[in-house]
Amino acid sequence: MKKISTLAVILVCIAARPALAQSAAAAAAAATSLTVTARVKAVCTFDTNPTIDLGEIDPSNAVARSGAVDFKYWCTNGMTAPQVAARSGASRRMNKAVSGSAAPEALPYTLTLGATAAGQGFESHKSNLVRFSAAIAANDIPGLAAGQYEETVTLDWTY
């Protein structure tokens, strides 16, 4: 086995130094890539508490009544039109609370929910409108008791 002198080791290290420096420079110049991602949710927001007011009804002059409200909503741009449905269907009953143990008075009416449209984004000028309408038939009016009738309808939106 040969003995290597300390001077020989030092000379080898000095000779290899430029090659090591070039290798470090090449590593500093290497390119990599970075991916940035985001996901936009499909969501909708809605005006709160619209009201369809069918006005005062005179039971001595039974005339069918109807009314409507345009309901604003916003959905993520480009998403398909949301679906809306009233719980318990279109045949509805407004109730008048009665004191004591008497049964509440009821006023039947129909509720129609209009067609919805695809999302346009959330800028205020890009709201969508859907028309909700209610109607009372003339033959349901003559036997009504005086008072305020109302029903709160739960709307289920699917998107």
C-alpha positions in Angstrom: 0.0 0.0 0.0 1.3 3.4 -1.0 1.5 6.3 1.4 0.0 9.5 0.2 1.6 12.6 1.5 -0.2 15.6 2.9 1.2 17.7 0.2 -0.3 15.5 -2.5 -3.8 15.7 -0.9 -3.5 19.5 -0.7 -2.5 19.7 -4.4 -5.5 17.5 -5.4 -7.9 19.7 -3.5 -6.5 22.8 -5.0 -6.8 21.3 -8.5 -10.4 20.2 -7.9 -11.6 23.6 -6.6 -12.5 25.2 -10.0 -14.6 22.1 -10.9 -16.5 22.3 -7.7 -17.1 26.0 -8.2 -18.5 25.4 -11.7 -20.8 22.7 -10.3 -22.2 25.1 -7.7 -22.7 27.8 -10.4 -24.6 25.3 -12.6 -26.9 24.4 -9.7 -27.7 28.1 -9.0 -28.7 28.5 -12.6 -31.1 25.5 -12.7 -34.8 26.3 -13.4 -37.8 24.8 -11.7 -41.6 25.5 -11.9 -44.2 26.4 -9.4 -47.9 25.8 -9.8 -50.5 28.1 -8.3 -54.1 26.9 -8.1 -57.5 28.1 -6.9 -61.0 26.8 -7.1 -64.0 29.0 -7.5 -67.1 27.7 -5.7 -70.5 27.5 -7.4 -72.6 29.5 -4.9 -75.7 31.7 -4.9 -76.9 34.5 -2.7 -80.5 35.8 -2.4 -82.4 38.9 -1.5 -84.0 38.4 1.9 -87.7 38.3 2.8 -89.6 39.4 -0.4 -93.3 39.9 0.2 -96.2 39.4 -2.1 -99.0 41.7 -0.9 -102.4 40.9 -2.2 -103.9 44.0 -0.7 -107.3 44.4 1.0 -110.0 42.0 0.1 -113.7 42.9 0.3 -115.7 39.7 0.9 -118.9 41.5 -0.2 -117.3 42.0 -3.7 -115.5 38.7 -4.3 -113.0 39.4 -7.1 -110.0 37.1 -7.7 -106.8 38.7 -6.5 -103.2 38.2 -7.7 -99.8 39.8 -7.1 -96.2 39.2 -7.8 -92.7 40.1 -6.7 -89.4 40.0 -8.6 -86.8 38.2 -6.4 -83.2 39.1 -6.9 -80.4 36.5 -6.7 -76.8 36.3 -7.7 -74.8 33.1 -8.7 -71.3 32.4 -9.7 -70.6 33.4 -13.2 -71.3 30.6 -15.7 -73.0 28.2 -13.4 -76.2 26.5 -14.5 -79.5 28.0 -13.4 -80.4 27.1 -9.9 -83.7 25.3 -9.3 -86.2 26.7 -6.8 -89.2 24.9 -5.2 -91.6 25.8 -2.4 -91.9 23.3 0.4 -95.4 21.8 0.4 -96.1 22.5 -3.3 -98.0 25.2 -5.1 -101.4 24.8 -3.3 -101.0 27.0 -0.2 -103.1 28.3 2.7 -102.6 31.6 4.5 -103.7 31.4 8.1 -105.3 33.9 10.4 -104.5 33.3 14.0 -107.6 33.1 16.2 -107.6 33.6 20.0 -108.6 30.8 22.4 -109.1 27.2 21.3 -110.8 28.0 18.0 -109.2 26.6 14.8 -107.3 29.1 12.7 -109.1 30.6 9.7 -107.5 29.6 6.3 -107.4 31.4 3.0 -106.3 29.1 0.1 -104.1 30.5 -2.7 -101.8 29.3 -5.4 -98.1 30.2 -5.6 -96.2 30.2 -8.9 -92.4 30.3 -9.1 -90.9 31.6 -12.3 -87.9 30.4 -14.3 -84.4 31.0 -13.1 -81.4 31.9 -15.2 -77.7 30.9 -15.3 -75.2 32.7 -13.0 -73.7 36.0 -14.1 -71.4 36.8 -11.2 -71.8 38.9 -8.1 -71.5 42.5 -9.3 -74.6 44.4 -8.2 -75.7 45.2 -11.7 -75.6 41.5 -12.7 -78.4 40.2 -10.5 -80.9 37.7 -11.8 -84.6 38.0 -11.3 -87.2 35.3 -10.8 -90.8 36.3 -10.5 -92.9 34.7 -7.8 -96.7 35.2 -8.0 -99.7 34.4 -5.8 -103.4 34.3 -6.6 -106.6 33.9 -4.6 -109.7 32.6 -6.4 -112.9 34.6 -6.2 -114.9 31.7 -4.8 -112.6 31.4 -1.8 -113.3 35.0 -0.6 -117.0 35.4 0.5 -116.8 33.4 3.7 -113.6 34.9 5.1 -113.4 36.3 8.6 -111.9 39.8 9.0 -108.2 40.0 9.9 -104.7 39.5 8.6 -103.9 36.3 6.8 -100.3 35.3 6.0 -98.0 32.3 5.4 -94.2 32.2 5.4 -93.1 30.0 2.5 -89.8 28.2 2.7 -88.0 28.2 -0.7 -85.5 25.4 -1.3 -82.8 26.4 -3.8 -80.7 23.7 -5.5 -77.5 24.5 -7.4 
